[in-house]
Amino acid sequence: MLLLQIWDPIGVTEIDHDILDPTKWGEVEGWEAEYDAYIPAVTELLHGPDATNEIAVYLGGIRTRNMAVRPRPEDDRRAAEAIVAWYEQAYAP
């Protein structure tokens, strides 16, 4: 759900307010599966030398190709920065 919380190019959280409520996760179907499908690639990119840029490009591709919405590289970059910051905080030595 981290990805959906910080990167929501089609406004899923505006359509389905319950999706971010952990007590409702058993009832919410569909949206989380789509966003969860992107996590393995993001996780792999986190280990690269230029993780922020690579994740931003990856998210931008999903936004424009998979979701068919207009490019917003600044939003993709902010999301990538947040993902990398979370990862570094969560897994800092």
N, C-alpha and C positions, 0 to 999 in steps of 0.2 A: 504494500500500500504506500510505501515511501515514494515510489515513482509517481503514483497518481496524486499524492498530496502536493508534490512540487512541480509536476509537469502535466498539465491537463489541457492539451490543445483543442479539444472539441467540447470542453465544458461539461464533462460527465458529472462533476460534483455539483454543478448547478441544476442538472437534470434530475439526479438521484442523490438527495441530501444524505440519505442513510448510508451511502457507500463508505463514508469515512468514519462511521460509528461502529467501533469494534463489537458492540453488543448486537448489531444487526447483520454482521458478516455472513451468518448462516442463511439469512433471508435474501441477501443481495446476490444476484446471479448475472453473469455475462460480462459486465464491464471490467471487473477485476481480472478476469481470465485474459482478456485482451492485453491489458497493461502488464500483467505478470509474464506474458510471453516475451516481453522485451528485456526482462531482467537478466537472463543468462548472458546475452551479448553485452549489456552494460557492465555486468560483473567482470567479464573478460577484459573489457576496455579499461577498467579500473587499474589493471595491472600493467598497462602500457606506459611508455615514457611520456606521452603527451595526453594523459587521460581526459583532462577537461575538454580539450579541443576535439578529441576523437568521439567522446560521448556527445558533445554538442552537434557534431556532424551527423552522428547516428540518429539522434533524436530528430534532427531536422529532416532527415530522409524519411523517417516514419511519418512525421507530420505531413510532408508533401506527397509522398508516394502512397503510403498505406491509408492515411486518413483523408487525403485529398483536400487539405486546407492550405491556405496561403502561408508562405514562409514567414517565420518570425525568429530569425537567428538570435536576436537578443534574448528572447524567452528561453530558447534552447540552451544558450550559453549560461544563463542564470541557473537553470535547472542542473546543468552539468556541474557548475561550480558548487551548488548545494549538495549534489550527490558525492562529489569528491571530498568536500568538507566533512560530510557525515561519515564517510568511509574512514577518513584519516582520524577523526575523533573516536570512532567506534573501535578501530583496530590499531590505534597508536601504541607503540611499545611502552 
